[in-house]
Amino acid sequence: MVRIREIKEDYYTFDDKQYALVGQATQSILQLGDEVFVKVKNADLVKKQLDFNFIRRNDS
């Protein structure tokens, strides 16, 4: 999971009509299915959970 507050490129808010995150300054939209690059931040083998750091979007 990537926490919204940890995405540093913009301040994102959730738009429930588009079911997406919208950047306040750039109006950039992140939604399910978008390809992004992440880095593993933490792995909890007992809880079977992974936490990630958001690196960037794949805009290619």
N, C-alpha and C positions, 0 to 999 in steps of 0.2 A: 504494500500500500504506500502511496505517496500522499502526504498530507498537503492540503491546499496551501496552508500558510508557509510551507517550505519551498514553494515555487517562487524563486526570486526574480524572475524576469519581468513580472508585473504583479499587480494586486488583482486576484481573480475572485469573482463572485459567482454563485450558482444561479443560472437562469432555468427555472423549472419548466418554462414553455418550450425551450430548445433542448432541455435536459443536457445542458452543457455548462462549462466554465467560460466566463467571458472576462477578458482583461479590461480593467478600468481605463488604463491609459491608451492601450493599443487597439482595443476592441477585438483582440485575437481570441479565437474560439478553440477550446479544447473539448472534444467530446468522445464518447465511446467509439472505439475503432480507430482513432488516430494513432499513428505510429510515433512513438517517442523513444528517446534514449534515457535509460536509468542506470544507476549504480547501486549495487546491494549495500544497504546501510547496516542492517542487522538481520540475523537469522536465529530464530528461536526454535530449536528442534523439538523441544518438549511441547510447545503450543502449536507447532507446525505453522509458523507465521514468518513472513518475509516483509521487511521494510526496505523502501528504496529511496534514493535521492533522485530527484528529477534533474536530468542533465540538459536536455533540449528536445524540441520537436524535430521530426524528420520532415522538412519542407521540400524535399526533392521530388 
